[in-house]
Amino acid sequence: MNLILLGPPGAGKGTQAELLVERFKTPHISTGDIFRAAIKEGTPLGTEAKRYMDSGQLVPDEVVIGIVNERLLKSDCKNGFLLDGFPRTVPQADALDRFLQSNGRKIDAVINIEVESAVLLKRLTGRRVCRNCAAVYHIESKPAKNTGICDHCGGEVYQRDDDAPATVSKRLEVYAAQTEPLISYYRQKGILHSFDGIKPIKEVFEKVCQALGAIPQ
């Protein structure tokens, strides 16, 4: 099954993606992970991507589309995939459709996680990440046992540049302006399934599975 996971920053897409990958045994293709890996390695693409991500802007379409298309051609995507963080704009969605059609494939379903902006702002600005092992914490809901120190590896726990309040607000503005139109785009195609991301993780996941189980294979 070929799936797309939509939702604003902080909606809980990563958590649902992990559960879906385990349930359906498909690769999780996250552009965020791809870019962060490139940034850590200091590649030319990583340097360019970081400039956009740190300011809350979207990475240019031509860069993202090329990376995603290349990834979807790998053998582990033959029987399905879960796209997380792509597409983010209608032009990207059009490009994805054309690419898949040229390879005799299509998107089967789009999972849209909905969460209010005020909740998203609180979630994101409180997020902290281990600089060494990338473990994720939250200053209120999941704090490190010792402030600033990772429970798992003892590495430094810090706030990413793109989780700073001003950048978070900008990211949400960018999402509303450029990504929310995708909801209408996929609704018109009849493959959009929306879920309340405020609900408990397990409840959201089970509703997603119920919706996917009803899709003809």
Secondary structure, DSSP 8 states (H G I E B T S, - for coil): -EEEEE--TTSSHHHHHHHHHHHH---EEEHHHHHHHHHHHT-HHHHHHHHHHHTT----HHHHHHHHHHHHTSGGGTT-EEEES---SHHHHHHHHHHHHHTT----EEEEEE--HHHHHHHHHTEEEETTT--EEETTTB--SBTTB-TTT--BEE--GGGSHHHHHHHHHHIIIIITHHHHHHHHTT-EEEEETTS-HHHHHHHHHHHHHTS--
